[in-house]
Amino acid sequence: MKKISRCGSVNHVYYLCLIDWQRILKNEELMECRNKIIQPSQEPIDGWTIKPLNWPELADAVSNIELGFYHSRLIFKFDLKSTPKNIFDVRQLREKLQSKIEDFCSKQVIPIVKSYVKDARQPFIFIYPIFELNIEEDFWRFKERKPYSLRTTCFFTELDDRKGLPFLTNKVKMRISGAKIIASDMTDWFFGHLINIIFHEGLYRQARDKNKGLLFSHGPVYGGLENRLEDFASKLMTTFHEYSSDYVRRNIQKIALFAAAVGIFLTALILFFNLWK
């Protein structure tokens, strides 16, 4: 068993799920929950316990499925067999995957949660999907016809994704709606920050809103961020712009330091030759 990997085809769907335990569980309780939910065959990697899933009813849409468990987080990873061509295909696929995840959570996860939080109000699990589609796919090919284009649909934006070398960046196209994020190719750096922003600024805040009586649900699983979409989208874009500015600033400092070091070396070299004339 290996880590959750994003290698190979970049056409994936990730479903981020947050379990609202309502209280701090002891380490022994967490181990019990992990064993009941995942039933691990080996020790966790970096804290994540990972299990391949076999869901034949999704065989026409996905080739591989993994589920990772860490404390209160579940992440489903789906490798797509074919890429959605447009937003309607994305919605259809989202509904299909989410229906299966909600069924899995309701039957195999929620009973475990309820055994520890018997008096907690619903929902017990908050979920949110990320679609990562190759930038070369037809989905990202659109005509710049003002005002009707992909750019004017649900918080379309482009964010800087760093490549590791000074000033070498890549633009990630992203469409943020209340029910999902659709992004083009992401580096692991970008993806890792995006995951944490969704959990911290999205799912954890949903759980707090519920506990304050600001969020209601008729079922045990809650999907989407419609109730705080504007705030979430603004925070996401601001965070990445701050990362980008800081990245550029640090690279400028490195280049300035390198240039100063080269200048000092050349000055010393010239002095050395002058002394030996």
DOLOPA-332491 format. One record per residue (C-alpha): residue number from 1; chain; x, y, z. Coordinates in Angstrom, 2 decimals. Each point is the difference from the previous one (the first is absolute). Example, Ala and Ser with C-alpha at 12.3 -4.5 7.8 and 13.67 -1.06 7.14 Angstrom:
2
+-----+--------+---------+---------+---------+
| num | chaine |      px |      py |      pz |
+-----+--------+---------+---------+---------+
|   1 |      A |   12.30 |   -4.50 |    7.80 |
|   2 |      A |    1.37 |    3.44 |   -0.66 |
+-----+--------+---------+---------+---------+
% end
This chain:
277
+-----+--------+---------+---------+---------+
| num | chaine |      px |      py |      pz |
+-----+--------+---------+---------+---------+
|   1 |      A |    0.00 |    0.00 |    0.00 |
|   2 |      A |    1.36 |    3.44 |   -0.90 |
|   3 |      A |   -0.73 |    3.64 |    0.67 |
|   4 |      A |   -2.85 |    1.81 |   -1.67 |
|   5 |      A |    1.67 |    0.83 |   -3.29 |
|   6 |      A |   -0.75 |    2.52 |   -2.71 |
|   7 |      A |    2.45 |   -1.49 |   -2.52 |
|   8 |      A |   -1.00 |   -1.10 |   -3.49 |
|   9 |      A |   -3.17 |    1.36 |   -1.52 |
|  10 |      A |   -1.04 |    3.30 |    1.52 |
|  11 |      A |   -3.69 |   -0.60 |   -0.62 |
|  12 |      A |   -1.17 |   -0.67 |    3.54 |
|  13 |      A |   -2.80 |    0.75 |    2.40 |
|  14 |      A |    0.77 |    0.39 |    3.70 |
|  15 |      A |   -2.77 |    0.03 |    2.58 |
|  16 |      A |    1.02 |    1.65 |    3.27 |
|  17 |      A |   -2.07 |   -1.12 |    2.98 |
|  18 |      A |    0.07 |    1.35 |    3.55 |
|  19 |      A |   -1.45 |   -2.06 |    2.86 |
|  20 |      A |   -1.58 |    2.15 |    2.71 |
|  21 |      A |    0.81 |   -2.03 |    3.12 |
|  22 |      A |   -1.45 |    2.69 |    2.31 |
|  23 |      A |    2.68 |   -0.80 |    2.55 |
|  24 |      A |    3.70 |   -0.81 |    0.25 |
|  25 |      A |    0.50 |   -3.73 |   -0.33 |
|  26 |      A |    2.65 |   -1.90 |    1.91 |
|  27 |      A |    2.77 |   -1.61 |   -2.01 |
|  28 |      A |   -1.40 |   -3.47 |    0.69 |
|  29 |      A |   -3.41 |    1.12 |   -1.28 |
|  30 |      A |    1.54 |    1.39 |   -3.18 |
|  31 |      A |    1.77 |   -3.31 |   -0.62 |
|  32 |      A |   -3.29 |   -1.84 |    0.49 |
|  33 |      A |   -1.75 |    2.31 |   -2.45 |
|  34 |      A |    2.77 |   -0.35 |   -2.55 |
|  35 |      A |   -0.10 |   -3.78 |    0.19 |
|  36 |      A |   -3.79 |   -0.02 |   -0.40 |
|  37 |      A |   -0.06 |    2.44 |   -2.92 |
|  38 |      A |    3.11 |   -1.02 |   -1.92 |
|  39 |      A |    0.91 |   -3.46 |    1.33 |
|  40 |      A |    3.71 |    0.56 |   -0.73 |
|  41 |      A |    2.23 |   -2.77 |   -1.27 |
|  42 |      A |    3.19 |    1.87 |    0.96 |
|  43 |      A |    1.23 |    2.94 |    2.08 |
|  44 |      A |   -1.02 |    3.54 |   -1.03 |
|  45 |      A |    2.34 |    2.13 |   -2.13 |
|  46 |      A |    0.54 |    3.59 |    1.20 |
|  47 |      A |   -3.02 |   -0.49 |    2.23 |
|  48 |      A |   -2.27 |   -0.98 |   -2.91 |
|  49 |      A |   -1.55 |   -3.45 |   -0.18 |
|  50 |      A |   -0.80 |   -0.80 |   -3.63 |
|  51 |      A |   -2.30 |   -2.60 |   -1.45 |
|  52 |      A |   -0.89 |   -0.84 |   -3.63 |
|  53 |      A |   -3.73 |   -0.18 |   -0.64 |
|  54 |      A |   -1.85 |   -2.17 |   -2.48 |
|  55 |      A |   -3.25 |    1.61 |   -1.12 |
|  56 |      A |   -1.15 |   -1.81 |   -3.17 |
|  57 |      A |   -2.90 |    2.40 |   -0.49 |
|  58 |      A |    2.55 |    2.72 |   -0.85 |
|  59 |      A |    2.08 |   -2.13 |   -2.36 |
|  60 |      A |   -1.21 |    1.88 |   -3.07 |
|  61 |      A |    1.30 |    3.31 |    1.35 |
|  62 |      A |    3.07 |   -0.72 |    2.16 |
|  63 |      A |    2.93 |   -2.42 |   -0.21 |
|  64 |      A |    1.35 |    0.13 |    3.57 |
|  65 |      A |   -1.41 |    1.08 |    3.37 |
|  66 |      A |    1.85 |    0.62 |    3.26 |
|  67 |      A |   -1.16 |    1.08 |    3.43 |
|  68 |      A |    2.31 |    1.61 |    2.52 |
|  69 |      A |   -0.79 |    0.52 |    3.70 |
|  70 |      A |    1.73 |    2.41 |    2.39 |
|  71 |      A |   -1.55 |    1.00 |    3.33 |
|  72 |      A |   -3.16 |    1.83 |   -1.11 |
|  73 |      A |    0.85 |    0.13 |   -3.71 |
|  74 |      A |   -0.98 |   -2.36 |   -2.78 |
|  75 |      A |    1.22 |    0.55 |   -3.57 |
|  76 |      A |   -1.36 |   -2.02 |   -2.91 |
|  77 |      A |    2.11 |   -0.02 |   -3.16 |
|  78 |      A |   -1.49 |   -1.00 |   -3.37 |
|  79 |      A |    2.01 |   -0.47 |   -3.21 |
|  80 |      A |   -2.23 |    0.88 |   -2.92 |
|  81 |      A |   -0.26 |   -2.21 |   -3.07 |
|  82 |      A |   -1.18 |    2.90 |   -2.14 |
|  83 |      A |   -0.03 |    3.73 |    0.55 |
|  84 |      A |   -3.15 |    2.10 |    0.25 |
|  85 |      A |   -0.39 |    2.13 |   -3.13 |
|  86 |      A |   -2.03 |    2.77 |    1.58 |
|  87 |      A |   -1.58 |    1.16 |    3.23 |
|  88 |      A |   -3.08 |   -2.16 |   -0.53 |
|  89 |      A |    2.17 |   -3.13 |   -0.17 |
|  90 |      A |    1.73 |    1.12 |    3.21 |
|  91 |      A |   -3.31 |    0.40 |    1.79 |
|  92 |      A |   -1.19 |   -3.41 |   -1.13 |
|  93 |      A |    3.22 |   -1.65 |    1.16 |
|  94 |      A |   -0.08 |    1.90 |    3.30 |
|  95 |      A |   -3.54 |   -1.18 |    0.71 |
|  96 |      A |    0.98 |   -3.60 |   -0.76 |
|  97 |      A |    3.11 |    0.02 |    2.20 |
|  98 |      A |   -1.62 |    1.95 |    2.81 |
|  99 |      A |   -2.97 |   -2.32 |    0.13 |
| 100 |      A |    2.32 |   -2.97 |    0.50 |
| 101 |      A |    2.09 |    1.83 |    2.62 |
| 102 |      A |   -3.09 |    1.06 |    1.94 |
| 103 |      A |   -1.25 |   -3.58 |   -0.05 |
| 104 |      A |    3.39 |   -1.29 |    1.22 |
| 105 |      A |    0.20 |    2.63 |    2.75 |
| 106 |      A |   -3.59 |   -0.57 |    1.12 |
| 107 |      A |    0.36 |   -3.76 |    0.25 |
| 108 |      A |    3.64 |   -0.51 |    1.02 |
| 109 |      A |    1.25 |    3.20 |    1.62 |
| 110 |      A |   -2.98 |    1.74 |    1.63 |
| 111 |      A |   -0.91 |   -2.99 |    2.26 |
| 112 |      A |    3.55 |    0.11 |    1.38 |
| 113 |      A |   -0.19 |    3.77 |    0.55 |
| 114 |      A |   -3.37 |   -0.26 |    1.72 |
| 115 |      A |    1.36 |   -2.60 |    2.41 |
| 116 |      A |    2.30 |    2.71 |    1.39 |
| 117 |      A |   -2.29 |    3.05 |   -0.31 |
| 118 |      A |   -3.48 |   -1.34 |    0.73 |
| 119 |      A |   -1.61 |    3.40 |    0.61 |
| 120 |      A |    1.63 |    1.97 |   -2.82 |
| 121 |      A |   -2.16 |    1.81 |   -2.55 |
| 122 |      A |    0.28 |   -0.78 |   -3.71 |
| 123 |      A |    1.98 |    0.25 |   -2.23 |
| 124 |      A |    2.86 |   -2.16 |    1.21 |
| 125 |      A |    2.17 |    0.21 |   -3.13 |
| 126 |      A |    0.79 |    2.98 |   -2.26 |
| 127 |      A |    1.22 |   -0.74 |   -3.53 |
| 128 |      A |    1.42 |    2.01 |   -2.91 |
| 129 |      A |    1.47 |   -1.09 |   -3.37 |
| 130 |      A |    2.98 |    1.17 |   -2.04 |
| 131 |      A |    0.09 |   -0.85 |   -3.70 |
| 132 |      A |    3.53 |    0.12 |   -1.47 |
| 133 |      A |   -0.14 |   -0.05 |   -3.80 |
| 134 |      A |    2.96 |    0.10 |   -2.36 |
| 135 |      A |    0.49 |    3.47 |   -1.47 |
| 136 |      A |    0.07 |   -1.59 |   -3.47 |
| 137 |      A |   -3.50 |   -1.40 |    0.35 |
| 138 |      A |   -2.94 |    1.42 |   -1.94 |
| 139 |      A |   -1.57 |    1.28 |    3.21 |
| 140 |      A |    2.50 |    2.89 |    0.15 |
| 141 |      A |   -0.39 |    0.99 |   -3.65 |
| 142 |      A |   -2.48 |    2.81 |   -0.20 |
| 143 |      A |   -0.61 |    3.01 |   -2.18 |
| 144 |      A |    0.72 |    3.42 |    1.46 |
| 145 |      A |   -3.37 |    1.42 |   -0.94 |
| 146 |      A |   -0.86 |    2.84 |    2.34 |
| 147 |      A |   -1.93 |   -0.37 |    2.25 |
| 148 |      A |   -0.86 |   -3.68 |   -0.63 |
| 149 |      A |    2.94 |   -2.33 |    0.66 |
| 150 |      A |    1.39 |   -2.31 |    2.64 |
| 151 |      A |    1.69 |    3.01 |    1.62 |
| 152 |      A |   -3.38 |    1.42 |    1.01 |
| 153 |      A |   -1.27 |   -3.17 |    1.70 |
| 154 |      A |    0.08 |   -0.31 |    3.79 |
| 155 |      A |    3.18 |    1.65 |    1.25 |
| 156 |      A |    2.26 |   -0.99 |   -2.88 |
| 157 |      A |    3.57 |    1.01 |    0.82 |
| 158 |      A |    3.63 |   -0.71 |   -0.84 |
| 159 |      A |    2.49 |   -0.48 |    2.83 |
| 160 |      A |    3.80 |   -0.27 |    0.01 |
| 161 |      A |    1.41 |   -3.47 |    0.62 |
| 162 |      A |    3.74 |   -0.10 |    0.64 |
| 163 |      A |    2.25 |   -2.51 |   -1.75 |
| 164 |      A |    2.94 |    0.10 |    2.43 |
| 165 |      A |    2.40 |    2.20 |   -1.99 |
| 166 |      A |    0.22 |    3.81 |    0.41 |
| 167 |      A |   -2.80 |    1.75 |   -1.89 |
| 168 |      A |   -1.04 |   -3.23 |   -1.73 |
| 169 |      A |   -3.74 |   -0.15 |    0.62 |
| 170 |      A |   -3.02 |   -1.59 |   -1.57 |
| 171 |      A |   -3.54 |    1.32 |   -0.14 |
| 172 |      A |   -2.65 |   -2.24 |    1.54 |
| 173 |      A |   -3.43 |    0.61 |   -1.45 |
| 174 |      A |   -2.70 |   -0.42 |    2.60 |
| 175 |      A |   -3.78 |    0.13 |    0.09 |
| 176 |      A |   -1.50 |    0.27 |    3.49 |
| 177 |      A |   -3.68 |   -0.68 |    0.50 |
| 178 |      A |   -1.92 |   -0.76 |    3.15 |
| 179 |      A |    0.03 |   -3.72 |   -0.70 |
| 180 |      A |    3.50 |   -0.60 |   -1.37 |
| 181 |      A |    3.38 |    1.27 |   -1.16 |
| 182 |      A |    1.20 |   -0.77 |   -3.52 |
| 183 |      A |    3.72 |    0.64 |   -0.53 |
| 184 |      A |    2.57 |   -0.64 |   -2.70 |
| 185 |      A |    3.36 |   -1.74 |    0.64 |
| 186 |      A |    1.42 |    0.74 |    3.47 |
| 187 |      A |    3.43 |   -0.59 |    1.52 |
| 188 |      A |    0.14 |   -1.80 |    3.34 |
| 189 |      A |    0.79 |    3.37 |    1.63 |
| 190 |      A |   -3.17 |    1.59 |   -1.37 |
| 191 |      A |   -2.12 |   -3.08 |    0.68 |
| 192 |      A |    1.15 |   -0.29 |    3.61 |
| 193 |      A |   -0.85 |    3.64 |    0.76 |
| 194 |      A |   -3.36 |   -0.33 |   -1.77 |
| 195 |      A |   -0.90 |   -3.04 |    2.12 |
| 196 |      A |    0.74 |    1.81 |    3.25 |
| 197 |      A |   -1.89 |    3.15 |   -1.06 |
| 198 |      A |   -3.09 |   -2.05 |   -0.84 |
| 199 |      A |    0.14 |   -1.78 |    3.35 |
| 200 |      A |    0.82 |    3.06 |    2.12 |
| 201 |      A |   -2.02 |    2.70 |   -1.77 |
| 202 |      A |   -2.77 |   -2.30 |   -1.23 |
| 203 |      A |   -0.79 |   -3.24 |    1.76 |
| 204 |      A |    1.14 |    0.88 |    3.53 |
| 205 |      A |   -1.94 |    3.26 |   -0.21 |
| 206 |      A |   -3.06 |   -1.93 |   -1.14 |
| 207 |      A |    0.28 |   -2.17 |    3.10 |
| 208 |      A |    0.29 |    3.09 |    2.22 |
| 209 |      A |   -3.01 |    1.61 |   -1.70 |
| 210 |      A |   -2.00 |   -3.14 |    0.73 |
| 211 |      A |    1.02 |    0.01 |    3.64 |
| 212 |      A |   -1.06 |    3.66 |    0.24 |
| 213 |      A |   -3.38 |   -0.85 |   -1.47 |
| 214 |      A |    0.77 |    1.83 |   -3.28 |
| 215 |      A |   -0.08 |   -3.05 |   -2.24 |
| 216 |      A |   -2.72 |   -2.62 |   -0.34 |
| 217 |      A |   -0.22 |   -3.25 |   -1.93 |
| 218 |      A |   -2.67 |   -2.64 |   -0.48 |
| 219 |      A |    2.63 |   -2.71 |   -0.41 |
| 220 |      A |    3.22 |   -1.17 |    1.68 |
| 221 |      A |    2.22 |    1.14 |   -2.92 |
| 222 |      A |    0.28 |    3.61 |   -1.15 |
| 223 |      A |    1.55 |    0.99 |   -3.35 |
| 224 |      A |    0.88 |    3.39 |   -1.39 |
| 225 |      A |    0.93 |    3.41 |    1.36 |
| 226 |      A |   -2.92 |    2.05 |   -1.29 |
| 227 |      A |   -0.66 |    1.63 |    3.36 |
| 228 |      A |    3.44 |    1.61 |    0.09 |
| 229 |      A |    1.21 |   -0.24 |   -3.60 |
| 230 |      A |    0.95 |    3.65 |   -0.47 |
| 231 |      A |    2.09 |    0.10 |    3.18 |
| 232 |      A |    1.62 |   -3.35 |   -0.78 |
| 233 |      A |    0.87 |    0.93 |   -3.60 |
| 234 |      A |    1.41 |    3.37 |    1.06 |
| 235 |      A |    2.14 |   -1.61 |    2.71 |
| 236 |      A |    1.28 |   -2.64 |   -2.40 |
| 237 |      A |    1.04 |    2.51 |   -2.66 |
| 238 |      A |    1.51 |    2.40 |    2.54 |
| 239 |      A |    2.05 |   -2.80 |    1.57 |
| 240 |      A |    1.49 |   -1.11 |   -3.31 |
| 241 |      A |    0.74 |    3.57 |   -1.07 |
| 242 |      A |    1.83 |    0.50 |    3.32 |
| 243 |      A |    1.96 |   -3.23 |   -0.55 |
| 244 |      A |    0.91 |    1.15 |   -3.51 |
| 245 |      A |    1.14 |    3.46 |    1.13 |
| 246 |      A |    2.09 |   -1.50 |    2.80 |
| 247 |      A |    1.51 |   -2.53 |   -2.42 |
| 248 |      A |    1.04 |    2.74 |   -2.44 |
| 249 |      A |    1.35 |    2.17 |    2.83 |
| 250 |      A |    2.16 |   -2.82 |    1.37 |
| 251 |      A |    1.34 |   -0.80 |   -3.46 |
| 252 |      A |    0.93 |    3.63 |   -0.55 |
| 253 |      A |    1.86 |   -0.05 |    3.32 |
| 254 |      A |    1.85 |   -3.17 |   -1.03 |
| 255 |      A |    0.99 |    1.51 |   -3.35 |
| 256 |      A |    1.13 |    3.22 |    1.69 |
| 257 |      A |    2.07 |   -2.00 |    2.51 |
| 258 |      A |    1.53 |   -2.07 |   -2.81 |
| 259 |      A |    0.81 |    3.16 |   -1.99 |
| 260 |      A |    1.60 |    1.58 |    3.09 |
| 261 |      A |    2.08 |   -3.14 |    0.60 |
| 262 |      A |    1.14 |   -0.01 |   -3.65 |
| 263 |      A |    0.87 |    3.70 |    0.26 |
| 264 |      A |    2.06 |   -0.55 |    3.16 |
| 265 |      A |    1.78 |   -2.97 |   -1.62 |
| 266 |      A |    0.86 |    1.99 |   -3.15 |
| 267 |      A |    1.19 |    2.96 |    2.06 |
| 268 |      A |    2.23 |   -2.30 |    2.07 |
| 269 |      A |    1.30 |   -1.65 |   -3.16 |
| 270 |      A |    0.90 |    3.36 |   -1.55 |
| 271 |      A |    1.78 |    1.10 |    3.18 |
| 272 |      A |    1.91 |   -3.27 |    0.09 |
| 273 |      A |    1.26 |    0.41 |   -3.57 |
| 274 |      A |    0.93 |    3.66 |    0.63 |
| 275 |      A |    2.06 |   -1.00 |    3.02 |
| 276 |      A |    1.93 |   -2.62 |   -1.99 |
| 277 |      A |    0.82 |    2.26 |   -2.95 |
+-----+--------+---------+---------+---------+
% end
